[in-house]
Every structure is written in C-alpha cells, then in structure tokens.
Amino acid sequence: MTKLVHDSAAASILEDLLKETDEKEKERLLLSVIPGRYSELRGRSEGTKDTLSSLVNCFRLSFAAVSEKTKAKTAQHFVKKNAQGGKLKHCLEICFL
C-alpha cells in the first residue's frame, strides 16, 4: 500500500496485481486497508492531495476488479458506516462519487 500511495507510477501496475489477487484480499482492501489509510492520512499533514488521490484511484480500480457480490458488500459497508456517523463518511463520498 505504501508503494502505491507514494509512487504514482506504481498505480499503473495495480490492475495487473489485482488480477492475481484473491477475492477475499481485494475485499479486505476495499473494506479496511484503503479506507483506513485514507482516514489516517486525511487528518495529517502528510495527507497531501496527491496521496489521497492515489488512494481514491486504488479504491476505484479495486472496486472495478471485484465481483458484484463484493461490490454490494462494500457499498453496504459504507452506507452502514455513514449511517452510524463513522469516520469513513468522507472516504465514502470521494470513492463512490
């Protein structure tokens, strides 16, 4: 994740990496890894616009690479977190809009 966030060229290989990644791992990226890192960096000085944009791009590419079942599970997860007033609200808005 660190490589993808800090090296804009690394995002170009993400699609190839995702093809070889197990569905459960892609689900984990969508439900916890990417949103967690986004939330963590958003509140810090190191959370630059480019870094956050890279995370959004990673999320969108990952979302496009999963099954319809995982897409539905991911969307439900964010809707639930948003309804609970969770910290992921901003990530939800950025990643899905």
N, C-alpha and C positions, 0 to 999 in steps of 0.2 A: 504494500500500500504506500509506503514512504516513497519508493521509486516512482510510482505513478503520480503522486502528488507533486513531487519536486522536479520531475523531468517531463516536460511537455511532449517530448518525442516518444516517451515510453507509452503514452496513451494510445499511440498508433498500433502497438502490438497487443493491446488489451483484447481486441476482438479474437485474435488467434489464440490467446491464452484462455479465453472463455470457452472456446470450442472444446478444449481439452479438460475443462474443469467440471467436476461432478455437480449435478443439480443442487445437492444439499449445500455445497460450498458457495455456489452462486447465491442461493437463498440467504446464507449467512452474511455474505457481502451486502446484500440489499437490506436485510433486517437489522443488522447490528454494526458491522465493520465500517461501512461508508457513512451511514448516518451518525454513528458515534464519533468518528473522526471529524466530520463536518461540524457537529455541535461543539466539539472540543476546540477546534481551531477558530471557529467563528467569534468566540469571545476573547481571543488572544490577539496580540499584536502580530504574531506570525501568521494569522489567518488572512493573508492577503487575498485580494480579489482573484488573482491568477490561480492561487492554490485552491480556493473554494470552487472556482470554475472547473478546475481539473477534477475535483471530487464529484461535482454535478455531472460532468461528462462521463466519468467512470460509472456513476449510478445509472445513467441513461443507457449506456452501452450494455451494462449488466442486465438491466431490466429488459432490453430488447432481446437478450440471448436466453432468457428463461422460458419455461413452459407457461401456458395460460393459467395453469393451477398455481404456479409460483407467483405470477403477476397478480392474480386475485388475492392471494395470501398477503403479498406485500402491500397492496392497496388497502386491504382491510386493516393491516397492522398500523399503517399511518393514520387512517381515519380514526381508529380506536385511540391512538396516542394523542391525536389532535383533540378529540372529544374530552380526553382526560386532562387537557391543558399541559401536555408534555413538552419537553424542550425541543422535540423534533418538529414542531409546527413550521418553523422557517424552512427547514430542510424539505418538508412535505411540499410547501409552496414552490420552492425552487426546482425540485426534482420532477414534479408532476405537471408543472405549468409551462 
